[in-house]
Amino acid sequence: MNEKRIHQIFQLSVLIKGAFAVIECAAGVAFALVSTSSIKNFVDMLTQEELIENPNDFIATHLLAAAQNFSVETKNFYAFYLFSHGIVKLLLVIGLLIILGLFIVYQLYRFSYTHGAGLILLTVFDIFVMGLIWHEYRLMRHHQPTK
């Protein structure tokens, strides 16, 4: 596998992770703001037509049963879990930027003593990765729902 393909895979994985982090945060906020009766009504609406067509539909019957037993405590758990999981992912991206920044500072410090071209190449690559991460973070923040 060539380096360009590996880099494309990295970009795609960061994009997917970021998108899922934003979706998890939004779902956590939605669970926190929506009542359990609204969730039940939504599932009823989603499954109603399928259950009329096939009253024994496996997915529809299980979704409906889960919604009927969906308590406030369960809703609060999902709200907390999804929101905190999304926040942790965003913090990991920020942490990665900080760590890469520290590596860049150290590599430049070492370069001042060794003048090794490898350190400069590594530093340029780290700066490039930081740029990609920062770009993805800005895109995620731009696509977050406003409060």
C-alpha positions, 0 to 999 in steps of 0.5 A: 500500500502506497503512502498516498493511499495510507494518507487518504485512509487516515483522512477518511478515518478522521472525517468519519470519527469527527462526523460520528462525534458530532452526531453523538453529541447531537443525539445526546442533546436530543435525548436530553431535550426530548420527552420519553413520550415523544420518543414513544410517539416517534417509534409508533409513527415509524413502525405503524405502517410496517406492523399493519403490513406484517404484525410479526415484523421482527425489527418493528415489534422489538423497536416498539417494545423497546420504546414502550419500556423506555424510561426517563432513567434510560433516556438520561443514560443515553443522553449522558453516554452519547454526549460524553462519548462525543465530547471525549472524541473531540477532546482526543482530536484537541489532545492530538493537536497539542501532542503533535505540537509538543513533538514539533517543538522537540523536533525543532529543538533537536534539529538545532543540535543535529541538523538532521534532514529527517527531523525537518521532514518529520516536523513538516509531516506533523504540521501537515497532520495538525493542519488536517486535524484542525481543518476537520475540527473546524468543519465539525464545529461549523456543522454542529447544531446551534443552541 
